[in-house]
Amino acid sequence: MKKLLAIALLLMTAVLVAGCGDTTNATSTAAAPPVTSTDFVRSWTIQGKVMDAVTGEAIGGDTQLWLVQGATDRSPNKFHTAPTDVLLGEYAFTDIPTELVDNNAMFKIVAYKPGFQRFEANIDLISVPTAIAGLVIVEGVKNVIGNIYLYKLGETAGNVSVYVRDPHGVPVPNATVLLKQVANSNTTLADVGNRLGATATSSIFAAGVYSSLSMTTNGAGLATFSSANLTLGGNYNVTVEAMTFQGEMLANYAGTAFTVGTDNMTRVANMANAAGSVPLFVTNASNQVPGTITPSGVLTMTFNQPISLSTYTFTATLSSAGTGSLTAASYAGVLSNNGTLLTLTPGFATPVPATALGATLTWAWTGGNVTLLNSQSTGSSITGLTNITTGAASTGAVQLVTF
């Protein structure tokens, strides 16, 4: 009996073990590998060439380069310095730590060569994550180009000449021009270009940073900034303050940044109209004062800028019959004073009698275009333009006889 009981227990155990094995095989799965939701640039490489800023020649020899990473001063992983090397001046720093988004990690590249100004550039190598199908992915490899330009000791920046023009190309005198050193832009985000910008303090000159230099344009619209006040290799920007020129409101001008010593040292500031301003208007007219008597019927108008006329036809009409007669219904206008003064002169077949009280002659535009020098204003009427003195629309009415 005991023997049979033992056999039965063994069979039950076998069945249970087998059942458990079947259950495990049916319900268990292998653990899935963890999903990486974020990849990022683990390191950067910055490479470039060291060159003479004036001649563009490659520089090597006893030139020294460092990448300053906090307390660590690194030499380049590659730097060709042999004069006969076809890759003379080429350098590279690798394994530079990256950052994500916050834009707070800043490193410095320093270049030094005897006989040249010391060069420093702050670099910010940042990786901005991009969401793709729920994952945040950034390139795993990043390489940027940063060329370094050195200036020889004793070299000076040339003068910077700034020409200020109104929207029609007319020189603007008495404009306030500011030349600002852009210290912020001298901190270089290296992957936006291939030239490293020197920091504001890298010049050997003690007075290397100027908040702004101010000049007023002369009669030719020119402001000249002396090289003695400029930092060689510095990054500058030209601005011109908003002003009113010949009654026309001009908006503030801000130019693009340029590097003193290598970029074009002649800058042209083409100012634009301020919001609400009009490009063409009358600054003075012979009939603008009410009650002005002009028996000859001549009308003169002075404009804020030179014009030319594609159609020189103006009609002249007397106020009523019996006040005299004209030799023609239309006449040509005459431009003078470099195109800023228009004179309209009628011809009388019979004179207007003094008894024709209140008689007037009215000039009207018959068609054509008013062409502004360096711009085009089509379909503009000479009469009807704003008179900047009176603030009203200009009129073609000339009072011939008093009331």
Secondary structure as the mmCIF struct_conf table of DSSP 4:
data_model
#
loop_
_struct_conf.conf_type_id
_struct_conf.id
_struct_conf.beg_label_comp_id
_struct_conf.beg_label_asym_id
_struct_conf.beg_label_seq_id
_struct_conf.end_label_comp_id
_struct_conf.end_label_asym_id
_struct_conf.end_label_seq_id
HELX_RH_AL_P HELX_RH_AL_P1 LYS A 2 THR A 27
HELX_LH_PP_P HELX_LH_PP_P1 ALA A 30 THR A 36
STRN STRN1 THR A 38 THR A 38
STRN STRN2 TRP A 44 ASP A 52
TURN_TY1_P TURN_TY1_P1 ALA A 53 THR A 55
STRN STRN3 ALA A 58 ALA A 58
TURN_TY1_P TURN_TY1_P2 GLY A 61 ASP A 62
STRN STRN4 GLN A 64 GLN A 69
TURN_TY1_P TURN_TY1_P3 GLY A 70 ALA A 71
STRN STRN5 THR A 72 ARG A 74
BEND BEND1 ASN A 77 ASN A 77
STRN STRN6 LYS A 78 PHE A 79
TURN_TY1_P TURN_TY1_P4 PRO A 83 THR A 84
TURN_TY1_P TURN_TY1_P5 VAL A 86 GLY A 89
STRN STRN7 GLU A 90 ILE A 96
STRN STRN8 GLU A 99 LEU A 100
BEND BEND2 VAL A 101 ASP A 102
STRN STRN9 PHE A 107 TYR A 112
TURN_TY1_P TURN_TY1_P6 PRO A 114 GLY A 115
STRN STRN10 PHE A 116 PHE A 116
STRN STRN11 PHE A 119 ILE A 123
STRN STRN12 ILE A 126 SER A 127
STRN STRN13 THR A 130 ILE A 132
TURN_TY1_P TURN_TY1_P7 ALA A 133 GLY A 134
STRN STRN14 LEU A 135 ILE A 137
BEND BEND3 GLY A 140 GLY A 140
STRN STRN15 LYS A 142 ILE A 145
STRN STRN16 ASN A 147 ASN A 147
STRN STRN17 ILE A 148 LEU A 150
STRN STRN18 LYS A 152 LYS A 152
TURN_TY1_P TURN_TY1_P8 LEU A 153 GLY A 154
HELX_LH_PP_P HELX_LH_PP_P2 ALA A 157 ASN A 159
STRN STRN19 VAL A 160 ARG A 165
TURN_TY1_P TURN_TY1_P9 PRO A 167 HIS A 168
BEND BEND4 GLY A 169 GLY A 169
STRN STRN20 PRO A 171 PRO A 171
TURN_TY1_P TURN_TY1_P10 PRO A 173 ASN A 174
STRN STRN21 THR A 176 GLN A 181
TURN_TY1_P TURN_TY1_P11 ALA A 183 ALA A 183
HELX_RH_3T_P HELX_RH_3T_P1 ASN A 184 ASN A 186
STRN STRN22 THR A 187 THR A 188
HELX_RH_3T_P HELX_RH_3T_P2 ALA A 190 VAL A 192
BEND BEND5 ASN A 194 ASN A 194
STRN STRN23 ARG A 195 ARG A 195
HELX_LH_PP_P HELX_LH_PP_P3 LEU A 196 THR A 199
TURN_TY1_P TURN_TY1_P12 ALA A 200 THR A 201
BEND BEND6 SER A 203 ALA A 207
BEND BEND7 SER A 211 SER A 211
STRN STRN24 LEU A 213 THR A 216
TURN_TY1_P TURN_TY1_P13 GLY A 219 ALA A 220
BEND BEND8 GLY A 221 GLY A 221
STRN STRN25 LEU A 222 PHE A 225
HELX_RH_3T_P HELX_RH_3T_P3 SER A 227 ASN A 229
BEND BEND9 LEU A 230 LEU A 230
TURN_TY1_P TURN_TY1_P14 LEU A 232 GLY A 233
STRN STRN26 ASN A 235 VAL A 240
STRN STRN27 MET A 243 PHE A 245
TURN_TY1_P TURN_TY1_P15 GLN A 246 GLY A 247
STRN STRN28 GLU A 248 LEU A 250
STRN STRN29 TYR A 253 ALA A 254
STRN STRN30 PHE A 258 THR A 259
TURN_TY1_P TURN_TY1_P16 VAL A 260 THR A 262
BEND BEND10 ASP A 263 ASP A 263
BEND BEND11 MET A 265 MET A 265
STRN STRN31 THR A 266 ASN A 270
STRN STRN32 ASN A 273 ASN A 273
HELX_LH_PP_P HELX_LH_PP_P4 ALA A 274 ALA A 274
TURN_TY1_P TURN_TY1_P17 ALA A 275 GLY A 276
BEND BEND12 PRO A 279 PRO A 279
STRN STRN33 VAL A 282 ALA A 285
TURN_TY1_P TURN_TY1_P18 SER A 286 ASN A 287
BEND BEND13 VAL A 289 VAL A 289
TURN_TY1_P TURN_TY1_P19 PRO A 290 GLY A 291
STRN STRN34 ILE A 293 ILE A 293
TURN_TY1_P TURN_TY1_P20 PRO A 295 SER A 296
STRN STRN35 LEU A 299 PHE A 303
BEND BEND14 ASN A 304 GLN A 305
STRN STRN36 ILE A 307 LEU A 309
BEND BEND15 SER A 310 SER A 310
STRN STRN37 PHE A 314 LEU A 318
BEND BEND16 SER A 319 SER A 320
TURN_TY1_P TURN_TY1_P21 ALA A 321 GLY A 322
BEND BEND17 THR A 323 THR A 323
STRN STRN38 SER A 325 LEU A 326
BEND BEND18 THR A 327 THR A 327
BEND BEND19 ALA A 329 ALA A 329
STRN STRN39 SER A 330 TYR A 331
STRN STRN40 VAL A 334 SER A 336
TURN_TY1_P TURN_TY1_P22 ASN A 337 THR A 340
STRN STRN41 LEU A 341 LEU A 344
STRN STRN42 PHE A 348 THR A 350
HELX_LH_PP_P HELX_LH_PP_P5 PRO A 351 PRO A 353
TURN_TY1_P TURN_TY1_P23 ALA A 354 THR A 355
BEND BEND20 ALA A 356 ALA A 356
TURN_TY1_P TURN_TY1_P24 LEU A 357 GLY A 358
STRN STRN43 THR A 360 TRP A 365
BEND BEND21 GLY A 367 GLY A 367
STRN STRN44 VAL A 370 LEU A 372
TURN_TY1_P TURN_TY1_P25 LEU A 373 ASN A 374
BEND BEND22 SER A 375 SER A 375
STRN STRN45 SER A 377 SER A 377
TURN_TY1_P TURN_TY1_P26 THR A 378 GLY A 379
BEND BEND23 ILE A 382 ILE A 382
TURN_TY1_P TURN_TY1_P27 THR A 383 GLY A 384
BEND BEND24 LEU A 385 LEU A 385
STRN STRN46 THR A 386 ASN A 387
TURN_TY1_P TURN_TY1_P28 ILE A 388 THR A 390
BEND BEND25 GLY A 391 ALA A 392
STRN STRN47 ALA A 393 ALA A 393
STRN STRN48 ALA A 397 GLN A 399
BEND BEND26 VAL A 401 VAL A 401
#
